[in-house]
Structure formats: C-alpha cells, structure tokens
Amino acid sequence: MRRRVQPDREFRVEREARLLEYLIALFPEKSRTEVKSYLTHRQISVNGKTETAHDTPLRPGDALTLHSVGARRDSTKWKIRVVYEDKHLAVVEKRNGVLTMSTGKEGERTAYSYMMDHVRAQGGRGARVFIVHRLDRETSGLLLFAKSEEVQARLQENWNDNIISRRYVAVLEGVPEPREGQVVSWLTENPKSLKMTSSPVDDGGKKAVTNYKVLKDNGRYSLAEIELETGRKNQIRVQMASIGHPVAGDKKYGAQTSPIGRVCLHARSISFVHPVTGERMDFDTGVPAAFK
C-alpha cells in the first residue's frame, strides 16, 4: 500500500483560548490523550514557534499548525521530518540545504545528527542510526536510515534487489526534446573542484543511467519526473545539464536562473522491500508546491 506523506495542517485561531483547550475543540474526533500527544511530540507550532505547554495563550488570528508525525525542528524551520519508522529503520524527508552526513566541520548539523538525537530521545544513549544512502545538500526529499548495522548491511549489499524505485521531480531550464527519454553517460569527479563531468562514451568513469519524463512546461521551464537506474554523485544534475537542460537554481552545473532560490530537485518517492519483514514499502511526498 502506498504511504503518502501527510502534509502539515494549518488553522487560523478564531477565539481566545488556552492551547490544549483549543486543540481538543479543534479535533473532536480525537481523544484527550491523542491531542496531548501532539504537544508531547512537538507537532504544534503557533505563529511559527513550536509550543509544548498546555496553557499557551492563543489570540484570534494566530496561525496554528499541526505538523505531520515525527517532525523534527530547528528554530522555526524543520530540517528533517520522520515520515515512517519501526524498530529496524526510518524513512526521513530532508530539507534542501541540509547535509546527509557531516563533512567534519565541528558542530555541523546534518540529517544524521538530527536522527541520532531523535532515536536517543526515544531509546537512550545506546540507540543509533546508520546511513544507508545520501542526498546532495542542495536536494530535498526522502532518505533511508537503518537502526542497526545488520539492517544497514542488508539494504546496502542487496540494494538493487531491495530498492524497487526512486523517483525525483525537478524543474529544468527549457524543455527537453524528446519529452521522455533516457540519458546514459560516464561520470568522473574532478578531485580539485569536486565537480562531476559527463562523457557520452566510456572514458573510464562510472556508468550512469537516468530516465526522465516532462510532466508539464511553460516554455521557459519544465517540471520533470526522473527515475534513477544507477546512483552516482550529482547524477541527475550533471546529466540534465549535459543534454542542455540544467536543473533550475543549479549554478554549479550551468543553470542561468534560480526562480525559487534553491536547486529545484526533490527526491519525491521511494519504494523498497523491507529487509526484515519482506513487506513492500512505498512512500511519496508529492511535488513541492514551489515547483508548481
């Protein structure tokens, strides 16, 4: 069964009240315990600030938000969002601008460090997570974390068997022709600039295969769905640039515009076989509103 990531729910406060009292009235179908859990799990924010106190005063016009289950926050902006977890693994949505793991800079906050805080808050200092795969800092979207080295190994060693599909959405400059196709090239990393280069012939680099399909366009930009057959560093970004249609906002690979102030690439969905239960797991975040 496909698990669609639930969006945040936003409300405008209509009367003066204490927070818990207002939430109970707002969600009459929920028990008092369920409503209180929203505060315990830091899922409620008022005017952009996370609130956990039952007696927080509300005023007419306040913006009240119920964040999806497991949302992790840093100041007033979430950096990662836990969209599913069990005792073996977690599926996380990462915000753009957040590294998957540290580059070694002291105090650097990453998806990995946020998840370590999350599992230790639940299971104590001995609880850990293990990185299964990565997303570029500039790319938002879905990541897998394992909760043991054994599960990490099962996922990584049987990656092609376990991972059924990984789909991205991107805003591209211009409109590719044909509107649906496959890009095959060999990628090599420059050791000084750390920038990837793409060759249409085997030059000793790593073979990369990307499938794309234009969903809609306005002449200047295209919204494209992209599916990976391989997982190379910066693969989508360098290959889309190689066919003359870089990801909007990606100046590193030749984009001339930045319509929303970020690299317009999002890991939209992932489908995989659970390494312990054998169940098929499907997650889909949809298309970011700004991309539309």
C-alpha positions as CSV (number, residue, x, y, z in Angstrom):
1,M,0.0,0.0,0.0
2,R,1.4,3.4,-0.9
3,R,2.1,5.6,2.0
4,R,1.6,9.2,1.1
5,V,3.4,11.6,3.4
6,Q,0.9,13.6,5.2
7,P,1.1,17.4,4.8
8,D,1.1,19.9,7.7
9,R,-2.4,21.1,8.6
10,E,-2.8,24.9,9.1
11,F,-5.5,26.7,11.1
12,R,-6.4,30.3,11.9
13,V,-7.3,30.8,15.6
14,E,-10.8,32.2,15.9
15,R,-11.1,33.0,19.6
16,E,-9.0,33.5,22.8
17,A,-8.2,30.2,24.5
18,R,-5.5,28.1,26.1
19,L,-3.7,25.8,23.6
20,L,-4.8,22.4,24.8
21,E,-8.4,23.5,25.3
22,Y,-8.4,24.9,21.7
23,L,-6.9,21.7,20.2
24,I,-9.4,19.5,22.0
25,A,-12.2,21.6,20.4
26,L,-10.5,21.6,17.1
27,F,-10.2,17.8,16.9
28,P,-13.4,16.5,18.5
29,E,-12.8,13.0,16.9
30,K,-9.6,12.6,18.9
31,S,-9.3,11.5,22.5
32,R,-7.7,13.9,25.0
33,T,-4.6,11.6,25.2
34,E,-4.2,11.8,21.4
35,V,-4.4,15.6,21.4
36,K,-2.0,15.9,24.2
37,S,0.5,13.7,22.3
38,Y,0.6,16.4,19.6
39,L,2.2,18.7,22.2
40,T,4.5,16.0,23.6
41,H,5.8,15.2,20.2
42,R,6.4,18.8,19.3
43,Q,3.9,18.7,16.4
44,I,2.2,22.0,17.2
45,S,3.5,25.5,16.4
46,V,1.9,28.9,16.9
47,N,3.0,31.7,14.6
48,G,6.0,29.6,13.5
49,K,7.2,28.7,17.1
50,T,7.0,25.2,18.4
51,E,4.8,25.0,21.5
52,T,4.5,22.2,24.1
53,A,2.8,23.9,27.1
54,H,-0.9,23.1,27.6
55,D,-1.7,26.7,28.8
56,T,0.0,28.6,25.9
57,P,-2.4,31.5,25.3
58,L,-4.0,31.9,21.8
59,R,-5.3,35.1,20.3
60,P,-7.7,35.5,17.3
61,G,-5.7,35.5,14.1
62,D,-2.8,33.4,15.4
63,A,-1.5,30.8,12.9
64,L,-1.7,27.3,14.4
65,T,0.0,24.4,12.6
66,L,-0.3,20.7,13.2
67,H,2.9,19.2,11.8
68,S,3.0,15.6,10.4
69,V,4.0,12.8,12.8
70,G,7.6,12.8,13.8
71,A,8.5,16.3,12.5
72,R,11.9,17.4,13.7
73,R,12.5,21.1,14.0
74,D,15.4,23.6,14.2
75,S,14.3,27.1,15.3
76,T,11.2,27.8,13.3
77,K,12.1,25.7,10.2
78,W,12.1,22.0,10.1
79,K,15.3,20.4,8.8
80,I,14.2,16.7,8.7
81,R,10.8,15.0,9.0
82,V,10.5,11.4,10.1
83,V,7.7,10.1,7.9
84,Y,7.9,6.4,9.0
85,E,9.8,4.4,11.5
86,D,9.8,1.0,13.1
87,K,12.4,-0.8,15.2
88,H,14.5,-1.6,12.2
89,L,14.6,1.5,10.0
90,A,13.3,5.0,9.4
91,V,12.2,6.9,6.3
92,V,13.0,10.6,6.6
93,E,12.3,13.7,4.5
94,K,15.3,16.1,4.3
95,R,15.0,19.8,3.6
96,N,17.2,21.3,1.0
97,G,20.4,22.9,2.4
98,V,20.9,20.0,4.9
99,L,23.8,17.6,4.5
100,T,23.1,13.9,4.9
101,M,26.3,13.4,7.0
102,S,29.0,15.7,8.3
103,T,32.0,17.0,6.3
104,G,33.9,17.1,9.5
105,K,33.1,20.7,10.5
106,E,32.7,21.0,14.2
107,G,29.1,21.5,15.3
108,E,27.7,20.8,11.9
109,R,24.0,19.8,12.0
110,T,23.1,17.1,9.5
111,A,20.2,14.7,8.8
112,Y,22.3,12.1,10.5
113,S,22.8,14.2,13.7
114,Y,19.1,15.1,13.8
115,M,18.2,11.4,13.6
116,M,20.7,10.5,16.3
117,D,19.1,13.0,18.6
118,H,15.7,11.6,17.7
119,V,16.4,7.9,18.4
120,R,18.3,8.7,21.5
121,A,15.4,10.7,22.8
122,Q,13.3,7.5,22.4
123,G,15.8,4.7,23.3
124,G,18.6,6.3,25.3
125,R,22.2,7.0,24.6
126,G,22.8,3.5,23.2
127,A,20.3,4.0,20.3
128,R,21.9,4.7,16.9
129,V,21.1,5.1,13.3
130,F,23.2,4.2,10.3
131,I,23.3,5.9,6.9
132,V,22.0,3.8,4.0
133,H,22.3,6.3,1.1
134,R,22.8,10.0,0.7
135,L,21.2,13.0,-1.0
136,D,23.2,16.1,-2.0
137,R,23.0,19.1,0.3
138,E,21.0,21.0,-2.3
139,T,18.5,18.2,-2.9
140,S,15.4,17.7,-0.7
141,G,13.5,14.5,-0.2
142,L,13.4,11.0,1.1
143,L,16.2,9.2,2.8
144,L,16.5,5.8,4.5
145,F,18.3,5.2,7.8
146,A,18.9,1.8,9.4
147,K,18.7,1.3,13.2
148,S,21.3,-1.4,13.2
149,E,24.5,-2.3,11.3
150,E,22.8,-5.6,10.2
151,V,19.9,-3.8,8.6
152,Q,22.2,-1.3,7.0
153,A,24.3,-4.1,5.5
154,R,21.2,-5.9,4.2
155,L,20.0,-2.8,2.5
156,Q,23.3,-1.8,1.0
157,E,24.5,-5.2,0.0
158,N,21.3,-6.0,-1.8
159,W,20.5,-2.5,-3.0
160,N,19.4,-3.4,-6.5
161,D,17.1,-6.2,-5.2
162,N,15.7,-4.2,-2.3
163,I,15.1,-0.8,-3.9
164,I,12.2,-1.1,-6.3
165,S,12.2,2.5,-7.5
166,R,13.5,6.0,-6.6
167,R,11.7,8.9,-8.3
168,Y,12.7,12.6,-8.2
169,V,11.0,15.7,-9.5
170,A,12.9,18.6,-10.9
171,V,12.3,22.0,-12.5
172,L,14.5,22.1,-15.6
173,E,15.5,25.1,-17.7
174,G,13.9,24.9,-21.1
175,V,12.0,21.9,-22.5
176,P,13.9,18.7,-23.3
177,E,13.3,17.1,-26.7
178,P,12.2,14.3,-26.7
179,R,10.0,15.0,-23.7
180,E,10.6,11.5,-22.4
181,G,13.9,9.7,-22.7
182,Q,17.0,8.1,-21.1
183,V,20.4,9.6,-20.5
184,V,23.4,7.2,-20.4
185,S,26.8,8.6,-19.7
186,W,30.0,8.0,-17.8
187,L,30.7,10.3,-14.8
188,T,34.0,11.4,-13.4
189,E,34.8,13.6,-10.4
190,N,37.4,16.4,-10.6
191,P,39.5,15.9,-7.5
192,K,40.1,19.6,-7.1
193,S,36.7,21.2,-7.8
194,L,34.7,18.1,-6.7
195,K,32.5,18.7,-9.7
196,M,31.3,15.8,-11.9
197,T,31.8,15.7,-15.6
198,S,29.7,13.6,-18.0
199,S,31.0,11.8,-21.1
200,P,28.7,10.2,-23.7
201,V,31.3,7.4,-24.2
202,D,33.2,5.2,-21.7
203,D,36.2,7.2,-20.7
204,G,36.9,5.2,-17.5
205,G,34.2,7.0,-15.4
206,K,31.3,5.4,-13.7
207,K,28.3,4.5,-15.9
208,A,25.1,6.4,-15.0
209,V,21.6,5.8,-16.3
210,T,18.8,8.3,-15.8
211,N,15.2,8.2,-17.2
212,Y,13.2,11.4,-17.4
213,K,9.7,12.5,-18.5
214,V,8.4,16.0,-18.8
215,L,5.1,16.3,-16.9
216,K,4.3,19.9,-17.9
217,D,6.1,23.0,-19.1
218,N,5.5,26.7,-19.7
219,G,8.1,27.1,-22.4
220,R,10.8,28.5,-20.1
221,Y,10.8,25.7,-17.5
222,S,9.8,22.1,-17.4
223,L,8.5,20.0,-14.5
224,A,10.1,16.6,-15.0
225,E,9.8,13.3,-13.2
226,I,13.2,11.5,-13.1
227,E,13.9,7.9,-12.2
228,L,17.4,6.6,-11.4
229,E,18.8,3.3,-12.6
230,T,22.1,4.0,-11.0
231,G,23.1,6.2,-8.1
232,R,26.1,8.3,-8.8
233,K,27.1,11.6,-7.1
234,N,25.3,14.6,-8.6
235,Q,23.9,12.2,-11.3
236,I,20.7,14.0,-12.2
237,R,22.2,17.4,-12.0
238,V,25.2,16.7,-14.3
239,Q,23.2,14.6,-16.8
240,M,20.4,17.0,-17.2
241,A,23.0,19.8,-17.8
242,S,24.7,17.5,-20.3
243,I,21.6,17.5,-22.5
244,G,21.3,21.3,-22.3
245,H,18.6,21.5,-19.6
246,P,20.2,22.0,-16.2
247,V,18.1,21.9,-13.0
248,A,16.9,25.4,-12.3
249,G,18.9,27.1,-9.5
250,D,21.9,24.7,-10.0
251,K,24.6,27.2,-10.9
252,K,27.3,24.6,-10.2
253,Y,26.1,22.8,-13.4
254,G,25.3,25.8,-15.5
255,A,21.8,26.9,-14.6
256,Q,21.2,30.6,-15.6
257,T,18.2,31.2,-13.3
258,S,17.1,30.5,-9.8
259,P,13.3,31.0,-9.7
260,I,12.8,29.9,-6.0
261,G,16.3,30.5,-4.6
262,R,17.3,26.8,-4.4
263,V,18.3,23.9,-6.6
264,C,14.9,22.6,-7.9
265,L,15.5,18.9,-7.2
266,H,13.4,16.8,-4.8
267,A,13.6,13.0,-4.1
268,R,9.9,12.6,-4.3
269,S,9.3,8.8,-3.7
270,I,11.0,5.6,-2.8
271,S,9.7,2.0,-2.9
272,F,11.7,-0.8,-1.3
273,V,11.4,-4.3,0.2
274,H,11.7,-4.2,3.9
275,P,15.0,-6.0,4.7
276,V,13.5,-7.8,7.8
277,T,9.7,-8.3,7.1
278,G,9.9,-8.6,3.3
279,E,7.0,-6.2,3.0
280,R,6.9,-3.8,0.1
281,M,7.1,-0.2,1.4
282,D,6.0,2.8,-0.7
283,F,6.4,6.4,0.2
284,D,5.6,9.5,-1.8
285,T,5.9,13.2,-0.8
286,G,4.3,14.6,-3.9
287,V,5.6,17.6,-5.8
288,P,6.8,20.6,-3.7
289,A,4.3,23.4,-4.0
290,A,7.1,25.9,-5.1
291,F,8.0,23.7,-8.0
292,K,4.5,24.0,-9.5
